[in-house]
Amino acid sequence: MYAVSDESYQSHSVHAYVNTVYEFYHEVGRSPVTFGTLGLKGVVDLDRVIFESLAETMDTISHALTKGRINDTYAMLRKYRDSITAHVYIILYLKNSFSETISNPFHDFKVDFEKSKYIVQKIQDWIERNEKLPRYSDMITYILNEPFSDEYWALMNKDYYVDLGKRCNDQLHLNFYGSFFQNIPNYIYDRTPLLERLSKDIEALFIWHLTYLLVFSGNLVMASDHVDYLECGQTPPEDSQYLVAPFALETYDDTIRKKFPKLDKLIQEHTYMYLKQKDNSI
């Protein structure tokens, strides 16, 4: 595939995968099941805002990729990486702030149940623009020191993610002359290796995010069954709050279950959500 207009370029599987990721975030962002984020003032659905933003980032990636702007695509992929890192950090920091036992040595705050002080000030200050989130490297250190991370990286290739970050930085900062050419749609060169690598890079980041969502905040992909029963004044079926929305379950099947059976097993050992089709038919 030497020209962006070639059918082989426009029909490459990376385009469909980007759309899959977009649809996932879009659907979660507009899910009828909403939750106020514990530890913040008022009724703030922080995750919904983040999901909607991630969907728009993926839409921008799709547009740049369709136009053949691979350098811009990688620059946006760097933004996506930073965004999901911040999201996972926030999820873990809030969780650990309410945990009776702190297993992460880098966690520095605990809510005071005795004094009924439940606001996690670090995250609240970020929302109110009074404090920045930690640097990317510090957030990654925090996440890596979560006990689950050891189990995750025992199955996945950590070096690949490190190299992925370097690729994003090289493109964003134009560390090599070739990055300029990779942003010119009419420039003729073989884009196949770049698209193959890009596809794997997007998949690696999405799998990482999806895994941590399911393990630490699985309610975010909850099916609407439980809420539907309550809104109709009926008693929900037992354990219906653990059902996963069909679109999320389909994405999980295609992204993780079929390709990474060991990771699938690990997630199911840690999540409280039902990730099997038969479990989702209460």
N, C-alpha and C positions, 0 to 999 in steps of 0.2 A: 504494500500500500504506500504509494509515493505521493499521492495527491489527496488532500482532504475531501475532495469531491468524489473520490473513488468509493464504490459500493463497499469494498473490503474495509475501508476506514469507518464509514458511517454505520456499518452493521456489526462492528466489533462488539464482543460481549461486554466490554467495559461500560458501554453506554447503558445497556439494560441493567447492569449491576448498580450503577449510580442512581438510576431511577428507582430500583428496589430500596436502596438506602433512603432516598428522598421520601418515598411513599411511607416507609416505616415511621420516620420522624414526623411526617405530616399527619399520619393517622393517630399517633400517640398524642401529638400536640392538640388535636381537636377531639380527643376521646371524651365521651359524656361522663366518664368517671374521673372526678377531680379530687385532689387532696390539698389541703392547706399544709404548707411545709412546717413541720414541727421545729420549734426553736427560733422562730421569727415572729415579729410583731404583726398583729392583724392576720387576715386570711390571705396569705400570699402563696400562690401555686407557682413556686419558683421553677419547678421542672417543666411545666407546660410552656413557659416562656423560653426556656433553653431549647426544648424540642422544636418549637416553631422556628427559632433562630437557626438551629442546625439544618432544618429542612430547607430554609432559604439559602444556606451556604451550599448545600448539595445541589440546589437548583442552579446556582451560579457556576458551580463546577461543571454541571451538565452543559450549560450554555457555552462556556469557554472551550470545553472539550469538543463539542459539535463544530465549533468554528475553527478548530485546529490549533488553538492557543494552549499548547501543552505547558509552556512555562507559567502562564497565568493559572492553569489548572493546578500545578504543583504548589504555587504560592497560596492558593485557596485551600489546598490539602493541608498545608502547614497550619492555616487558621483552624481548620476542622480538628486537627490533632490537638491544638492548644485548647480548643473549646471543650472537647470531650474529656481532656485531662482535668480542666477546671471543674467540670460537672462531677466526675468521679471523686475528685478531692472534696468537693462540697458534700456529696452524699456520705462519704466516709467520716468527714469531720463532724457533721451533724450526728451521725450514728454514734460515734465514739463519745460525743459530749453527753449523751444520755445513757451511756453504758455504765453498769455498775462496776465493771472491771475494764481497765484500759490495757489492751494488749499491744497497742502501737506506741513504741517509746518516743515517738515524735509528737504525740498528742499533748496539748498543753492547757486543756480547759475541761471543766466538768460542771454541769448545771447543779445548782444548789436546791435539791428537793426540799430540804427542811425549811428553807426560807422562801420557797415557791418562786425561785428565780430561774425561769426556764428559757430565757433569751440567750442564744449563742451569739455573743457580741461581735466576734470576728466576722461572721457572715452577715450579721445585721449591719455592721459598719460598712461592709462592702456594698450592700444594697443601697445604703444611704450616701454612698460616695465619700465616706469618711476615711476609708482605708482600702488599700489595694489588696487583692489576693496575693499570696506568696509568689515568688518567681517560679517559672515553669520547673526549673531543676529542683526547687524545694518541694513543690507539689508532687513531683515524681518520686522523690525520696520518701515522702510521707506515704504515698500509695504503695511503694515497694516494701515498706515496713509493716504493711497490713499482713497478718499471717496467711490469709488466702492467697496473696500474691506469690508466695513460695510454691504453692501447689499449682497455680496457673502457669508460672514460668518453668515448672518442671515438665510441662507438656508442650509449651510453645517456645519458639526460637527467639530469645531475647535479643540476640545479636542482630536479627533481621529488623527489629523495631528500631534499634540504634542506627543502623544503616539507613532505614527509612527516614528518620529524622535528618540525617545528613543530606539525603537527596532533596528533601524539602528545603533545607537551608541553602543548599547550593543553588537551587532554582530561584528562591526568593531573593537572595543577595547577589545573584548573577555572578557567582564565583568562577564560572567558566564561560568562555566566549560563545560556545554552542547554545547556551540558554536563549540567546537573542534569536537565533535561527528557529528554535523550537516554538517560537511564538508567532511566526510568520506563516499564515495558512498557504500562501502561494509558493513557498520555498519547497523545492522538490527533494525529498530524502525519504528513506525507508523508516516509517513511523512504527512499524510492527513491534520492535523490541521495547520501545517506550510505552506503547499501549499495554503490552503484556505485563510489564513491570508496574505500571500505574494501577492496573486492575488488581494485582496482588497487594499493592500498598493500601488501596482503599479497603479491600476485604480485611486485611490485617487490623486496621484501625477500627473498623466497624465491629469485628468479632470481639475485640478487647472491650469496647464500650458496652456492647450487648451483654457480654458475660458479667461484667460488674453490675449492670442494671438488674439482671435477673437474680444475682446472688444477694445484693445488698438493698435493692429497692424494687423488688418484683411486683409490688402493687401498682407500679406505674404502667404495667401492661395488662392490668386486670380487665377481664371481660365485664360487660355491663349487666350480666344476669342478676347478680346480687342486688345491685342498685335498682334495677327494673322491678324486682319483686317488692322491694321496700316502697318504691314510689306508687305501686299499685295497692299498697296496704296489705300485702301478703307476706307470709314468713318465707324467707329465702331457703332453698334447699341447703342442707348441711354442707359446709365447706365450699359453698359456691363462690366465696370471696377469694378462693385460690385458683379459680379458672382464669385461663389466659385468653385474651382477645384473639379471635380466629386469625386476623391479619398478622399478629405478632407471632402466633404459633407457626403459621406458614413460613414466615421469614426465618424463624428459628430452625425449622426443619431443613430448609434449603441452605441456610448459611452455616449451621453448626452440626446438627444431628447427622446429616448425610455425609458430611465431609470430615468431621472431627469427632468420631465416636468416643474417644477417651475424654475429650473436653466435655462432651455431652454428659457423660457419666459423672464427671466432677461437678458440673453445674447442678445436676439433679441431686447430688449428695448434699448440696449446700442451700439450694433455694427452697422456699416454702410454697412456691407456685407449682401448679400441675402442668408439666410440660409434655405429657403424653396424650395422644388423641383420645384414648379411652377414658383418661382421667377428666377430660373436658366435656364429658357427656353425662353429668350428674342428673 
